[in-house]
């Protein structure tokens, strides 16, 4: 399913390694959760199911993959999932190799948590 224009425009404004990381994440997320809908939330691309599940936030040297219910996922992934908010947590993706089996597992668990 093609991305909405606002989401595509977000990625079009990026460049270099950060753009490559963000685009790869934008392909991986719907592959893992085909029912998720891409939209913009708080200025960043976000994929929703019943609620917001995951967002991509680009920074100058990395992307944060934000998990809206990440606090519930954190215990299985100490050191990988960061943050201290009530629910929101993130994983820093600094290079394409950071999109590994463990990150895919985190994405899958976030999607399953939303579906439950």
C-alpha positions as CSV (number, residue, x, y, z in Angstrom):
1,X,0.0,0.0,0.0
2,X,1.5,3.4,-0.9
3,X,2.3,5.8,1.8
4,X,0.1,8.9,2.2
5,X,1.6,12.1,0.6
6,X,2.4,13.7,4.0
7,X,4.3,10.6,5.1
8,X,6.2,10.4,1.8
9,X,7.0,14.1,2.0
10,X,8.6,13.6,5.5
11,X,11.0,11.0,4.0
12,X,11.7,13.2,0.9
13,X,13.0,15.9,3.2
14,X,15.7,13.6,4.7
15,X,19.0,12.9,3.1
16,X,22.0,10.6,3.5
17,X,22.2,7.7,5.9
18,X,19.3,8.9,8.0
19,X,17.0,8.9,4.9
20,X,18.1,5.4,4.1
21,X,17.4,4.2,7.6
22,X,14.1,5.9,7.8
23,X,13.0,4.5,4.4
24,X,14.1,1.0,5.3
25,X,12.1,1.2,8.5
26,X,9.1,2.5,6.6
27,X,9.2,-0.7,4.5
28,X,9.8,-3.1,7.4
29,X,6.9,-1.8,9.6
30,X,4.1,-2.7,7.1
31,X,5.8,-6.0,6.2
32,X,5.6,-6.9,9.9
33,X,2.1,-5.5,10.4
34,X,0.1,-5.5,7.2
35,X,-3.0,-4.1,8.8
36,X,-1.2,-1.0,10.2
37,X,-2.2,2.3,8.7
38,X,0.5,5.0,8.0
39,X,-0.3,8.5,9.0
40,X,1.4,11.5,10.6
41,X,1.4,12.0,14.4
42,X,3.1,14.8,16.2
43,X,5.0,15.7,13.0
44,X,6.4,12.2,12.3
45,X,5.3,9.1,10.4
46,X,3.3,6.8,12.6
47,X,1.7,3.4,12.0
48,X,-1.5,2.7,13.9
49,X,-3.7,-0.4,14.5
50,X,-6.2,0.0,17.3
51,X,-4.0,2.7,18.7
52,X,-0.6,4.2,17.7
53,X,2.0,1.5,17.5
54,X,5.2,2.8,16.2
55,X,6.7,6.0,14.8
56,X,9.9,7.0,13.0
57,X,11.5,10.2,14.2
58,X,14.6,11.2,12.2
59,X,17.4,13.1,13.9
60,X,20.6,14.4,12.3
61,X,22.6,11.2,12.9
62,X,20.1,8.5,13.7
63,X,16.4,7.6,13.7
64,X,14.4,6.8,16.8
65,X,11.9,4.0,16.3
66,X,9.3,5.1,18.9
67,X,7.0,2.5,20.5
68,X,3.8,4.0,21.9
69,X,3.4,1.2,24.4
70,X,7.1,0.6,24.7
71,X,7.1,0.6,28.5
72,X,5.3,-2.8,28.3
73,X,8.0,-4.2,26.0
74,X,11.0,-2.8,27.8
75,X,11.6,-5.7,30.3
76,X,12.6,-8.2,27.5
77,X,15.0,-5.8,25.8
78,X,17.0,-4.0,28.4
79,X,19.7,-1.9,26.8
80,X,18.0,-1.8,23.5
81,X,14.7,0.0,24.4
82,X,15.4,3.4,25.9
83,X,13.3,6.1,27.5
84,X,11.5,6.9,30.8
85,X,8.1,8.2,29.8
86,X,4.9,6.7,31.1
87,X,4.4,4.6,28.0
88,X,6.5,5.8,25.1
89,X,9.9,4.2,24.5
90,X,12.4,4.2,21.6
91,X,15.1,2.3,19.9
92,X,18.0,4.3,18.3
93,X,18.7,3.1,14.8
94,X,22.1,4.5,13.8
95,X,22.8,2.3,10.8
96,X,21.0,-0.2,8.6
97,X,22.6,-3.1,10.4
98,X,20.7,-2.0,13.5
99,X,17.6,-3.3,11.8
100,X,18.3,-6.8,13.0
101,X,16.3,-9.8,14.2
102,X,16.0,-8.3,17.7
103,X,14.5,-5.1,16.4
104,X,12.1,-7.1,14.2
105,X,11.1,-9.0,17.4
106,X,10.4,-5.7,19.2
107,X,8.3,-4.5,16.3
108,X,6.4,-7.8,16.2
109,X,5.7,-7.6,19.9
110,X,4.5,-4.0,19.7
111,X,2.1,-5.0,16.9
112,X,0.9,-8.0,18.9
113,X,0.4,-5.8,22.0
114,X,-1.8,-3.5,20.0
115,X,-3.8,-6.3,18.6
116,X,-4.5,-7.9,22.0
